[in-house]
Amino acid sequence: MEKSKQRLLDERYLRMARIWAENSYCTRRQVGALIVRGDAIISDGYNGTPSGFENICEDEDNRTKPYVLHAEANAITKVAKSNNSSFGATLYVTASPCIECSKLIIQAGIRRVVYSEHYRSADGIELLQKAGIEVEYIGFADDKEIKD
Ligand SMILES: [Zn+2]
């Protein structure tokens, strides 16, 4: 079956989000996010420490530091600093949002979330769905091709 134009776009943005995740200096896990409104990428993010903190996500026991921001939170707060609005936008993220990020996604007025990897619990996804946000999973088969 031929893929819809939206599906092809979704796959491209997800691939871009995955490439963007490579910017993360976190060693345990690298996550990337993009916020798209209309046909423009209005924000991007990857998991990492806040501005002004050293670029190390893990403590000496290899646990993620409590002040590390998730990719979605970084992308949403970047919009907050800009003249753009995330209202009605789509968030592309390489891993399913956690419950904390899902709260931010809801409050930021994001309408749709497309993600590619299941992360720990489904609490975040369930919260998004409860809020009426369209949630879509598109899995990666490999770098070039995306599984249906
Ligand atoms: Zn999160």
Backbone and ligand atoms as CSV (ligand in chain L), in Angstrom:
chain,resi,resn,atom,element,x,y,z
A,1,MET,N,N,0.849,-1.199,0.000
A,1,MET,CA,C,0.000,0.000,0.000
A,1,MET,C,C,0.884,1.248,0.000
A,2,GLU,N,N,0.483,2.201,-0.763
A,2,GLU,CA,C,1.266,3.434,-0.834
A,2,GLU,C,C,1.099,4.254,0.439
A,3,LYS,N,N,2.205,4.770,0.900
A,3,LYS,CA,C,2.167,5.551,2.136
A,3,LYS,C,C,1.617,6.950,1.859
A,4,SER,N,N,0.866,7.461,2.799
A,4,SER,CA,C,0.316,8.805,2.636
A,4,SER,C,C,1.427,9.837,2.758
A,5,LYS,N,N,1.144,11.023,2.266
A,5,LYS,CA,C,2.114,12.107,2.322
A,5,LYS,C,C,2.434,12.433,3.785
A,6,GLN,N,N,1.416,12.409,4.622
A,6,GLN,CA,C,1.621,12.685,6.050
A,6,GLN,C,C,2.525,11.628,6.681
A,7,ARG,N,N,2.297,10.386,6.315
A,7,ARG,CA,C,3.112,9.302,6.867
A,7,ARG,C,C,4.581,9.461,6.467
A,8,LEU,N,N,4.800,9.833,5.214
A,8,LEU,CA,C,6.175,10.030,4.752
A,8,LEU,C,C,6.833,11.185,5.502
A,9,LEU,N,N,6.086,12.256,5.697
A,9,LEU,CA,C,6.603,13.398,6.464
A,9,LEU,C,C,6.910,12.991,7.902
A,10,ASP,N,N,5.985,12.244,8.493
A,10,ASP,CA,C,6.180,11.779,9.870
A,10,ASP,C,C,7.477,10.986,9.984
A,11,GLU,N,N,7.710,10.107,9.033
A,11,GLU,CA,C,8.920,9.290,9.057
A,11,GLU,C,C,10.174,10.148,8.922
A,12,ARG,N,N,10.097,11.160,8.045
A,12,ARG,CA,C,11.276,12.028,7.861
A,12,ARG,C,C,11.576,12.829,9.115
A,13,TYR,N,N,10.548,13.392,9.702
A,13,TYR,CA,C,10.767,14.176,10.928
A,13,TYR,C,C,11.294,13.295,12.055
A,14,LEU,N,N,10.787,12.062,12.134
A,14,LEU,CA,C,11.284,11.148,13.172
A,14,LEU,C,C,12.756,10.808,12.944
A,15,ARG,N,N,13.120,10.635,11.682
A,15,ARG,CA,C,14.532,10.365,11.381
A,15,ARG,C,C,15.394,11.565,11.767
A,16,MET,N,N,14.866,12.769,11.499
A,16,MET,CA,C,15.600,13.973,11.887
A,16,MET,C,C,15.742,14.042,13.401
A,17,ALA,N,N,14.671,13.693,14.106
A,17,ALA,CA,C,14.719,13.715,15.576
A,17,ALA,C,C,15.775,12.732,16.069
A,18,ARG,N,N,15.873,11.603,15.388
A,18,ARG,CA,C,16.853,10.607,15.810
A,18,ARG,C,C,18.275,11.110,15.560
A,19,ILE,N,N,18.470,11.780,14.432
A,19,ILE,CA,C,19.796,12.353,14.172
A,19,ILE,C,C,20.096,13.432,15.219
A,20,TRP,N,N,19.067,14.231,15.549
A,20,TRP,CA,C,19.239,15.301,16.533
A,20,TRP,C,C,19.621,14.730,17.903
A,21,ALA,N,N,19.133,13.539,18.203
A,21,ALA,CA,C,19.447,12.896,19.485
A,21,ALA,C,C,20.951,12.672,19.646
A,22,GLU,N,N,21.658,12.596,18.523
A,22,GLU,CA,C,23.107,12.373,18.577
A,22,GLU,C,C,23.838,13.547,19.225
A,23,ASN,N,N,23.172,14.712,19.317
A,23,ASN,CA,C,23.766,15.865,19.994
A,23,ASN,C,C,23.843,15.672,21.496
A,24,SER,N,N,23.029,14.769,22.012
A,24,SER,CA,C,22.985,14.565,23.462
A,24,SER,C,C,24.311,14.017,23.954
A,25,TYR,N,N,24.810,14.595,25.038
A,25,TYR,CA,C,26.048,14.098,25.639
A,25,TYR,C,C,25.747,13.069,26.723
A,26,CYS,N,N,24.470,12.719,26.886
A,26,CYS,CA,C,24.116,11.677,27.843
A,26,CYS,C,C,24.602,10.342,27.302
A,27,THR,N,N,25.135,9.509,28.164
A,27,THR,CA,C,25.679,8.240,27.693
A,27,THR,C,C,24.694,7.084,27.866
A,28,ARG,N,N,23.806,7.189,28.861
A,28,ARG,CA,C,22.879,6.083,29.090
A,28,ARG,C,C,21.836,6.002,27.995
A,29,ARG,N,N,21.382,7.166,27.570
A,29,ARG,CA,C,20.303,7.183,26.596
A,29,ARG,C,C,20.298,8.528,25.885
A,30,GLN,N,N,20.141,8.488,24.559
A,30,GLN,CA,C,20.069,9.727,23.783
A,30,GLN,C,C,18.688,9.827,23.160
A,31,VAL,N,N,18.014,10.942,23.442
A,31,VAL,CA,C,16.664,11.147,22.920
A,31,VAL,C,C,16.633,12.484,22.195
A,32,GLY,N,N,15.943,12.514,21.063
A,32,GLY,CA,C,15.814,13.754,20.303
A,32,GLY,C,C,14.350,14.077,20.078
A,33,ALA,N,N,14.043,15.383,19.979
A,33,ALA,CA,C,12.662,15.817,19.757
A,33,ALA,C,C,12.634,16.999,18.796
A,34,LEU,N,N,11.562,17.072,18.021
A,34,LEU,CA,C,11.328,18.218,17.134
A,34,LEU,C,C,9.892,18.653,17.323
A,35,ILE,N,N,9.648,19.957,17.251
A,35,ILE,CA,C,8.278,20.450,17.265
A,35,ILE,C,C,8.013,21.086,15.912
A,36,VAL,N,N,6.985,20.613,15.251
A,36,VAL,CA,C,6.643,21.072,13.906
A,36,VAL,C,C,5.265,21.724,13.937
A,37,ARG,N,N,5.202,22.905,13.385
A,37,ARG,CA,C,3.911,23.598,13.311
A,37,ARG,C,C,3.717,24.021,11.869
A,38,GLY,N,N,2.608,23.573,11.272
A,38,GLY,CA,C,2.421,23.802,9.844
A,38,GLY,C,C,3.509,23.038,9.122
A,39,ASP,N,N,4.287,23.708,8.283
A,39,ASP,CA,C,5.368,23.000,7.593
A,39,ASP,C,C,6.740,23.456,8.099
A,40,ALA,N,N,6.773,24.001,9.319
A,40,ALA,CA,C,8.053,24.491,9.832
A,40,ALA,C,C,8.444,23.799,11.134
A,41,ILE,N,N,9.741,23.528,11.251
A,41,ILE,CA,C,10.281,23.038,12.525
A,41,ILE,C,C,10.477,24.275,13.399
A,42,ILE,N,N,9.692,24.384,14.460
A,42,ILE,CA,C,9.786,25.583,15.299
A,42,ILE,C,C,10.664,25.369,16.530
A,43,SER,N,N,10.982,24.115,16.830
A,43,SER,CA,C,11.875,23.885,17.958
A,43,SER,C,C,12.486,22.498,17.880
A,44,ASP,N,N,13.529,22.316,18.691
A,44,ASP,CA,C,14.210,21.028,18.734
A,44,ASP,C,C,14.776,20.852,20.128
A,45,GLY,N,N,15.058,19.622,20.474
A,45,GLY,CA,C,15.665,19.381,21.782
A,45,GLY,C,C,16.251,17.996,21.866
A,46,TYR,N,N,17.158,17.837,22.796
A,46,TYR,CA,C,17.679,16.511,23.132
A,46,TYR,C,C,17.899,16.501,24.637
A,47,ASN,N,N,17.989,15.322,25.214
A,47,ASN,CA,C,18.118,15.279,26.660
A,47,ASN,C,C,19.483,15.799,27.107
A,48,GLY,N,N,19.484,16.581,28.198
A,48,GLY,CA,C,20.730,17.134,28.709
A,48,GLY,C,C,20.506,18.040,29.899
A,49,THR,N,N,21.607,18.495,30.454
A,49,THR,CA,C,21.547,19.354,31.637
A,49,THR,C,C,21.114,20.769,31.236
A,50,PRO,N,N,20.604,21.570,32.186
A,50,PRO,CA,C,20.185,22.937,31.844
A,50,PRO,C,C,21.369,23.797,31.400
A,51,SER,N,N,21.067,24.892,30.707
A,51,SER,CA,C,22.099,25.833,30.254
A,51,SER,C,C,22.967,26.249,31.445
A,52,GLY,N,N,24.266,26.290,31.234
A,52,GLY,CA,C,25.173,26.738,32.283
A,52,GLY,C,C,25.705,25.622,33.160
A,53,PHE,N,N,25.145,24.423,33.027
A,53,PHE,CA,C,25.646,23.284,33.810
A,53,PHE,C,C,26.602,22.469,32.947
A,54,GLU,N,N,27.501,21.734,33.622
A,54,GLU,CA,C,28.448,20.929,32.839
A,54,GLU,C,C,27.692,19.847,32.056
A,55,ASN,N,N,28.246,19.529,30.897
A,55,ASN,CA,C,27.584,18.605,29.984
A,55,ASN,C,C,27.787,17.146,30.371
A,56,ILE,N,N,27.418,16.814,31.571
A,56,ILE,CA,C,27.520,15.427,32.023
A,56,ILE,C,C,26.178,15.051,32.641
A,57,CYS,N,N,25.520,14.028,32.075
A,57,CYS,CA,C,24.174,13.661,32.520
A,57,CYS,C,C,24.170,12.673,33.672
A,58,GLU,N,N,25.245,11.879,33.806
A,58,GLU,CA,C,25.230,10.792,34.778
A,58,GLU,C,C,26.133,11.105,35.963
A,59,ASP,N,N,25.747,10.620,37.124
A,59,ASP,CA,C,26.608,10.779,38.305
A,59,ASP,C,C,27.642,9.654,38.332
A,60,GLU,N,N,28.456,9.602,39.410
A,60,GLU,CA,C,29.556,8.619,39.441
A,60,GLU,C,C,29.045,7.177,39.495
A,61,ASP,N,N,27.762,6.993,39.876
A,61,ASP,CA,C,27.170,5.644,39.856
A,61,ASP,C,C,26.426,5.361,38.547
A,62,ASN,N,N,26.656,6.222,37.564
A,62,ASN,CA,C,26.005,6.085,36.252
A,62,ASN,C,C,24.478,6.204,36.329
A,63,ARG,N,N,24.025,6.973,37.302
A,63,ARG,CA,C,22.590,7.274,37.357
A,63,ARG,C,C,22.391,8.639,36.732
A,64,THR,N,N,21.261,8.803,36.050
A,64,THR,CA,C,20.962,10.092,35.434
A,64,THR,C,C,20.714,11.132,36.525
A,65,LYS,N,N,21.391,12.258,36.429
A,65,LYS,CA,C,21.233,13.336,37.422
A,65,LYS,C,C,19.804,13.857,37.420
A,66,PRO,N,N,19.289,14.219,38.599
A,66,PRO,CA,C,17.875,14.627,38.683
A,66,PRO,C,C,17.555,15.893,37.898
A,67,TYR,N,N,18.555,16.706,37.596
A,67,TYR,CA,C,18.246,17.947,36.887
A,67,TYR,C,C,18.416,17.854,35.372
A,68,VAL,N,N,18.628,16.660,34.862
A,68,VAL,CA,C,18.681,16.479,33.405
A,68,VAL,C,C,17.282,16.677,32.831
A,69,LEU,N,N,17.209,17.498,31.806
A,69,LEU,CA,C,15.931,17.732,31.128
A,69,LEU,C,C,15.756,16.725,30.005
A,70,HIS,N,N,14.569,16.239,29.848
A,70,HIS,CA,C,14.279,15.346,28.732
A,70,HIS,C,C,14.184,16.156,27.434
A,71,ALA,N,N,14.323,15.465,26.319
A,71,ALA,CA,C,14.313,16.117,25.000
A,71,ALA,C,C,13.040,16.935,24.778
A,72,GLU,N,N,11.891,16.370,25.171
A,72,GLU,CA,C,10.615,17.067,24.976
A,72,GLU,C,C,10.577,18.352,25.791
A,73,ALA,N,N,11.056,18.269,27.041
A,73,ALA,CA,C,11.064,19.448,27.911
A,73,ALA,C,C,11.987,20.522,27.343
A,74,ASN,N,N,13.124,20.099,26.800
A,74,ASN,CA,C,14.031,21.079,26.197
A,74,ASN,C,C,13.412,21.727,24.961
A,75,ALA,N,N,12.724,20.935,24.155
A,75,ALA,CA,C,12.090,21.486,22.948
A,75,ALA,C,C,10.956,22.452,23.318
A,76,ILE,N,N,10.157,22.092,24.316
A,76,ILE,CA,C,9.014,22.930,24.716
A,76,ILE,C,C,9.503,24.227,25.364
A,77,THR,N,N,10.510,24.135,26.212
A,77,THR,CA,C,11.004,25.349,26.868
A,77,THR,C,C,11.751,26.244,25.878
A,78,LYS,N,N,12.270,25.666,24.830
A,78,LYS,CA,C,12.909,26.481,23.794
A,78,LYS,C,C,11.864,27.327,23.064
A,79,VAL,N,N,10.690,26.753,22.865
A,79,VAL,CA,C,9.594,27.538,22.260
A,79,VAL,C,C,9.202,28.676,23.203
A,80,ALA,N,N,9.181,28.379,24.503
A,80,ALA,CA,C,8.798,29.398,25.486
A,80,ALA,C,C,9.730,30.600,25.442
A,81,LYS,N,N,10.997,30.366,25.075
A,81,LYS,CA,C,11.978,31.459,24.988
A,81,LYS,C,C,11.904,32.202,23.661
A,82,SER,N,N,11.159,31.643,22.717
A,82,SER,CA,C,11.127,32.213,21.371
A,82,SER,C,C,9.848,33.014,21.163
A,83,ASN,N,N,9.676,33.518,19.957
A,83,ASN,CA,C,8.427,34.222,19.638
A,83,ASN,C,C,7.399,33.287,19.030
A,84,ASN,N,N,7.707,31.994,19.006
A,84,ASN,CA,C,6.798,31.030,18.418
A,84,ASN,C,C,5.806,30.494,19.437
A,85,SER,N,N,4.829,29.756,18.926
A,85,SER,CA,C,3.863,29.105,19.803
A,85,SER,C,C,3.753,27.642,19.406
A,86,SER,N,N,3.670,26.789,20.396
A,86,SER,CA,C,3.525,25.356,20.132
A,86,SER,C,C,2.055,24.953,20.030
A,87,PHE,N,N,1.175,25.919,20.103
A,87,PHE,CA,C,-0.257,25.613,20.063
A,87,PHE,C,C,-0.623,24.935,18.747
A,88,GLY,N,N,-1.217,23.751,18.827
A,88,GLY,CA,C,-1.633,23.029,17.623
A,88,GLY,C,C,-0.509,22.302,16.913
A,89,ALA,N,N,0.675,22.281,17.514
A,89,ALA,CA,C,1.837,21.698,16.843
A,89,ALA,C,C,1.906,20.180,17.021
A,90,THR,N,N,2.825,19.566,16.282
A,90,THR,CA,C,3.122,18.138,16.416
A,90,THR,C,C,4.503,17.987,17.037
A,91,LEU,N,N,4.618,17.094,18.004
A,91,LEU,CA,C,5.911,16.790,18.616
A,91,LEU,C,C,6.399,15.443,18.100
A,92,TYR,N,N,7.609,15.428,17.578
A,92,TYR,CA,C,8.247,14.180,17.155
A,92,TYR,C,C,9.319,13.863,18.184
A,93,VAL,N,N,9.293,12.642,18.705
A,93,VAL,CA,C,10.279,12.296,19.722
A,93,VAL,C,C,10.694,10.839,19.545
A,94,THR,N,N,11.979,10.565,19.754
A,94,THR,CA,C,12.491,9.231,19.456
A,94,THR,C,C,12.087,8.194,20.498
A,95,ALA,N,N,11.644,8.617,21.682
A,95,ALA,CA,C,11.187,7.668,22.703
A,95,ALA,C,C,9.854,8.155,23.256
A,96,SER,N,N,9.005,7.240,23.691
A,96,SER,CA,C,7.685,7.645,24.178
A,96,SER,C,C,7.841,8.564,25.398
A,97,PRO,N,N,7.066,9.646,25.471
A,97,PRO,CA,C,7.217,10.618,26.551
A,97,PRO,C,C,6.877,10.025,27.917
A,98,CYS,N,N,7.607,10.458,28.928
A,98,CYS,CA,C,7.307,10.062,30.305
A,98,CYS,C,C,6.124,10.902,30.797
A,99,ILE,N,N,5.672,10.609,31.993
A,99,ILE,CA,C,4.493,11.321,32.493
A,99,ILE,C,C,4.779,12.809,32.729
A,100,GLU,N,N,5.982,13.136,33.176
A,100,GLU,CA,C,6.316,14.549,33.418
A,100,GLU,C,C,6.302,15.339,32.108
A,101,CYS,N,N,6.913,14.789,31.078
A,101,CYS,CA,C,6.922,15.483,29.785
A,101,CYS,C,C,5.519,15.523,29.195
A,102,SER,N,N,4.739,14.490,29.431
A,102,SER,CA,C,3.377,14.467,28.892
A,102,SER,C,C,2.547,15.613,29.461
A,103,LYS,N,N,2.760,15.927,30.737
A,103,LYS,CA,C,2.061,17.072,31.325
A,103,LYS,C,C,2.426,18.356,30.591
A,104,LEU,N,N,3.719,18.512,30.300
A,104,LEU,CA,C,4.173,19.710,29.590
A,104,LEU,C,C,3.598,19.759,28.179
A,105,ILE,N,N,3.547,18.601,27.535
A,105,ILE,CA,C,3.024,18.520,26.161
A,105,ILE,C,C,1.566,18.979,26.141
A,106,ILE,N,N,0.799,18.516,27.114
A,106,ILE,CA,C,-0.616,18.891,27.194
A,106,ILE,C,C,-0.748,20.407,27.395
A,107,GLN,N,N,0.002,20.911,28.365
A,107,GLN,CA,C,-0.121,22.331,28.686
A,107,GLN,C,C,0.439,23.247,27.604
A,108,ALA,N,N,1.332,22.730,26.776
A,108,ALA,CA,C,1.903,23.523,25.688
A,108,ALA,C,C,0.968,23.602,24.485
A,109,GLY,N,N,-0.165,22.910,24.555
A,109,GLY,CA,C,-1.140,22.980,23.457
A,109,GLY,C,C,-0.769,22.143,22.254
A,110,ILE,N,N,0.176,21.203,22.459
A,110,ILE,CA,C,0.564,20.315,21.358
A,110,ILE,C,C,-0.594,19.358,21.080
A,111,ARG,N,N,-0.867,19.151,19.805
A,111,ARG,CA,C,-2.066,18.427,19.391
A,111,ARG,C,C,-1.779,16.970,19.035
A,112,ARG,N,N,-0.537,16.721,18.651
A,112,ARG,CA,C,-0.207,15.404,18.124
A,112,ARG,C,C,1.210,15.016,18.539
A,113,VAL,N,N,1.403,13.743,18.866
A,113,VAL,CA,C,2.726,13.256,19.256
A,113,VAL,C,C,3.042,12.017,18.429
A,114,VAL,N,N,4.195,12.031,17.787
A,114,VAL,CA,C,4.649,10.872,17.015
A,114,VAL,C,C,5.960,10.414,17.638
A,115,TYR,N,N,6.049,9.127,17.994
A,115,TYR,CA,C,7.260,8.637,18.668
A,115,TYR,C,C,7.661,7.292,18.081
A,116,SER,N,N,8.882,6.856,18.421
A,116,SER,CA,C,9.354,5.635,17.768
A,116,SER,C,C,9.859,4.535,18.690
A,117,GLU,N,N,10.024,4.781,19.967
A,117,GLU,CA,C,10.479,3.687,20.837
A,117,GLU,C,C,9.657,3.709,22.101
A,118,HIS,N,N,9.301,2.550,22.597
A,118,HIS,CA,C,8.542,2.491,23.848
A,118,HIS,C,C,9.504,2.651,25.021
A,119,TYR,N,N,9.223,3.587,25.870
A,119,TYR,CA,C,10.095,3.893,26.995
A,119,TYR,C,C,9.432,3.470,28.299
A,120,ARG,N,N,10.098,2.586,29.025
A,120,ARG,CA,C,9.644,2.119,30.347
A,120,ARG,C,C,8.135,1.961,30.470
A,121,SER,N,N,7.455,2.946,31.039
A,121,SER,CA,C,6.025,2.772,31.283
A,121,SER,C,C,5.204,3.511,30.230
A,122,ALA,N,N,3.960,3.137,30.133
A,122,ALA,CA,C,3.060,3.755,29.158
A,122,ALA,C,C,2.232,4.867,29.803
A,123,ASP,N,N,2.582,5.249,31.037
A,123,ASP,CA,C,1.807,6.273,31.759
A,123,ASP,C,C,1.690,7.581,30.978
A,124,GLY,N,N,2.809,7.995,30.379
A,124,GLY,CA,C,2.829,9.249,29.631
A,124,GLY,C,C,1.871,9.204,28.454
A,125,ILE,N,N,1.957,8.114,27.698
A,125,ILE,CA,C,1.119,7.936,26.518
A,125,ILE,C,C,-0.362,7.921,26.914
A,126,GLU,N,N,-0.645,7.213,28.012
A,126,GLU,CA,C,-2.041,7.142,28.473
A,126,GLU,C,C,-2.569,8.508,28.874
A,127,LEU,N,N,-1.722,9.291,29.514
A,127,LEU,CA,C,-2.126,10.645,29.920
A,127,LEU,C,C,-2.426,11.507,28.690
A,128,LEU,N,N,-1.555,11.401,27.698
A,128,LEU,CA,C,-1.745,12.181,26.463
A,128,LEU,C,C,-3.072,11.820,25.805
A,129,GLN,N,N,-3.332,10.523,25.753
A,129,GLN,CA,C,-4.574,10.064,25.113
A,129,GLN,C,C,-5.796,10.530,25.890
A,130,LYS,N,N,-5.660,10.525,27.219
A,130,LYS,CA,C,-6.751,10.997,28.063
A,130,LYS,C,C,-7.042,12.476,27.788
A,131,ALA,N,N,-6.000,13.214,27.440
A,131,ALA,CA,C,-6.144,14.649,27.175
A,131,ALA,C,C,-6.612,14.915,25.742
A,132,GLY,N,N,-6.840,13.835,24.983
A,132,GLY,CA,C,-7.342,14.001,23.620
A,132,GLY,C,C,-6.268,14.304,22.591
A,133,ILE,N,N,-5.007,14.060,22.946
A,133,ILE,CA,C,-3.908,14.291,22.011
A,133,ILE,C,C,-3.741,13.051,21.133
A,134,GLU,N,N,-3.571,13.289,19.865
A,134,GLU,CA,C,-3.381,12.192,18.911
A,134,GLU,C,C,-1.977,11.638,19.109
A,135,VAL,N,N,-1.870,10.335,19.358
A,135,VAL,CA,C,-0.564,9.727,19.601
A,135,VAL,C,C,-0.328,8.640,18.570
A,136,GLU,N,N,0.831,8.697,17.963
A,136,GLU,CA,C,1.133,7.726,16.920
A,136,GLU,C,C,2.505,7.106,17.128
A,137,TYR,N,N,2.588,5.802,16.984
A,137,TYR,CA,C,3.858,5.095,17.105
A,137,TYR,C,C,4.333,4.675,15.718
A,138,ILE,N,N,5.554,5.024,15.395
A,138,ILE,CA,C,6.166,4.566,14.152
A,138,ILE,C,C,7.520,3.977,14.533
A,139,GLY,N,N,7.675,2.683,14.362
A,139,GLY,CA,C,8.921,2.041,14.780
A,139,GLY,C,C,10.016,2.131,13.727
A,140,PHE,N,N,11.260,2.174,14.189
A,140,PHE,CA,C,12.393,2.159,13.272
A,140,PHE,C,C,12.809,0.734,12.988
A,141,ALA,N,N,12.945,0.389,11.734
A,141,ALA,CA,C,13.483,-0.924,11.395
A,141,ALA,C,C,15.000,-0.825,11.352
A,142,ASP,N,N,15.503,0.216,10.731
A,142,ASP,CA,C,16.936,0.518,10.736
A,142,ASP,C,C,17.072,1.998,10.389
A,143,ASP,N,N,18.267,2.425,10.067
A,143,ASP,CA,C,18.493,3.857,9.809
A,143,ASP,C,C,17.695,4.406,8.638
A,144,LYS,N,N,17.506,3.595,7.626
A,144,LYS,CA,C,16.933,4.135,6.402
A,144,LYS,C,C,15.438,3.865,6.262
A,145,GLU,N,N,15.050,2.764,6.796
A,145,GLU,CA,C,13.697,2.303,6.552
A,145,GLU,C,C,12.903,2.295,7.847
A,146,ILE,N,N,11.658,2.583,7.780
A,146,ILE,CA,C,10.838,2.575,8.981
A,146,ILE,C,C,9.742,1.530,8.837
A,147,LYS,N,N,9.631,0.723,9.865
A,147,LYS,CA,C,8.623,-0.350,9.895
A,147,LYS,C,C,7.205,0.196,9.963
A,148,ASP,N,N,6.291,-0.490,9.373
A,148,ASP,CA,C,4.888,-0.097,9.495
A,148,ASP,C,C,4.313,-0.578,10.808
L,1,ZN,ZN,ZN,10.211,12.959,29.904
